Amino acid sequence: MENVATGEAQRAAELPMDNDAFAGFYERSARPLWAYLARVSGDAALADDLTQESYVRFLCAARTWDGEVAGRRYLFRIATNLLKDHWRRAKSPSIEEIPEELFAASSNAGQIESLALLGPALAAMRPRDRQLLWLAYAEGYSHREIAAVTGLAAASIRLLLFRARHKIARLLREPATGQGRAK
């Protein structure tokens, strides 16, 4: 009798996600995924498009539901690949320029002030550095998880994050005029 119950539970875990499970997963993961894409790309409209496309591809993938953590990691991997594909395509001018302040994630005054300082520094960084910092500090991913999402070697994540942290620290110390300090 116990083997039958174990077999049924195992088959249930191998089934694709049902509608209710997906609705809950979407509710918990859509905002962090959009924030990641918006911050890394610097374009809220692109983040909207890539978020939607990421969920479409997530649902179309012939994968079993491995749980919340694995599903979220897989979703971020899809989004990262879509972002890389976008960067590889020829650049076309944006219809509208949207300042980063409009898509700040929080209305808390202290966080908005921090974002006002952090936004220009992040914008001055390479997309890969923004991506690594976001995954590590906004999403709380480990080095191994960041490697899985970005496709980079796990051994190189620590060094790349170190360099990205030092670069953003230097950018935050520079005067707001956009000119570096004279050395």
N, C-alpha and C positions, 0 to 999 in steps of 0.2 A: 504494500500500500504506500509506503514511504517513497519507493522508487517512482511510482506513478506521479505523486505530487511533485517530486523533484524534476521529473521529466517535463511536466506541464509548466512549471515555473521557468525552466530553461528555455522551452519553446516560446513562452511569452516574452522573455527577454530578447529573443532573436527576431521578434516581429518588428516591422517599422513602427514609428511613432504614430499614435492615433491623434485625432483632431484636438481633443482636450489637452493631451500632453503637449502637442505643438503650440497650442494657444498659450499655455503657461510658460513654455520655454521661450516663446517669442516675447512675451510680456517681461520676462526677466532679462533677456539678452539684447533686445533691440536698441535700447538707449545706450548701453555701453559700446555696442558695435558701431552705432552711428557716431558716437563721440570719438572713438578710435579713428574711424575713417575721416571724420571732419578735421581732427587735429593733425593727423599725418598728412593728409592731402592739402589742407588749408582751404578747402572749398566745400561749403555746406551743401550746395546743389549736387556736387559730385558724390558727397557722402550719402545723400538721399538715394541717388541712383544705385550706387554700389551696395548699399544696405539692402535695398529691394532685390537686386540681382543675387546677392549672397543667399538670401532666404529661398529664392526660387531654385537655385542650384543645390542648396542644402536639401530641399524637399525632393528634388528630382534624383538625387544620388541614391543608388541602390544600396543603401547601408542599413544595418540594423541599429536600433536605438541602444547605444552603449552607456547611456546615462548622461546626466546634466553636464558634468565636467568634460567628458570626451566630446559630447555634441557641441559644446561652446568652443572648445579648442578647434574642432573641425570647421565650425562656422567662421572663426577668425582666420583660419588658414585659407578658406575660400575667398574671404574678403581681401586678404593680403595678396593673393594671386590675381584677383580682379584689379586691384590697385596697381600692381606691377604691369599688368597688361595695358592699363590705361596710360601709364608713364611711357611705355614703349611706342605707343601710337604717336602719330604726328600731332604736334600741339596746335590747337585751334583757339582763337581768342574767346575769352569768356564773355557771355552776353552782359552779365552784371557782376560788378565787383562787390562782394559782401564782406564787410569788416568782421574780423574774428570776434569782436565784442558782442555781436548779435547772437552768436550761438554759444555763449558761455553756459556751462553746464549747471550753474547754481546761482541763486539770487542772493546768497549770503554776501554781505558787504565786504568782509575780509577776503573771501575767496575771489570776488570780482576784482578787488584791488590787486591781489596776487596774479590773477589772470591778465590784468592790464600790463603788468611787468613781464609776465612769462610769455604772453602772446607774441610780442615782437622778437623776443629771443628765440622762441621756437621757429618762427617764420624765417629767421636768418640761418637756420640749420638745414642740413641735408635731410631729405625725406626719410632715409633709412635711420638716421640718428633720432629723429622725432618718433619714428615707429618703435624703436627699441626702448626709448624712455617711456613712451606711453604704455607699452605692454608691461614693462617692469614696474612702473610706479602707479599708473592709473588702474591697470587691470590686476596688478599683483602677481604676474606670472613668474615662474621660476626660470632660470636660465635654460633648462631643458625644454620647458613649454614654449619659451620664446623661439628657440631653435626649431621646434616643430611647426610653429606658426609661420615663421619667416623663411624657412628653408635654408637657413645658415647653419654652419657647423656648430654644434653645442659647445665645443671647446673655444670658439672665438667670441661667444656672446659676452663673456665676462670682460674681455679686453675692449670690445666695441662699446659696451655700456660705460666702462671706465672713461674712455675717450669722449663719449657723448656727454657724460656728466661734467667733465672738465670743460668742454666747449660751452655748454649752457651756463656754467658758473662764470666763465670769462665774459660771455655775452651779457650776463646780468650785471656784472661789475662795470661794464662800459657805460659811458655817459649816454643819456637818452637822445642825444643829438645824432646818434648813428655813427659817430666817428670813434674809432678806437683810441685808446690812450697812446700818447707818444712814448716811445721807449728809448 
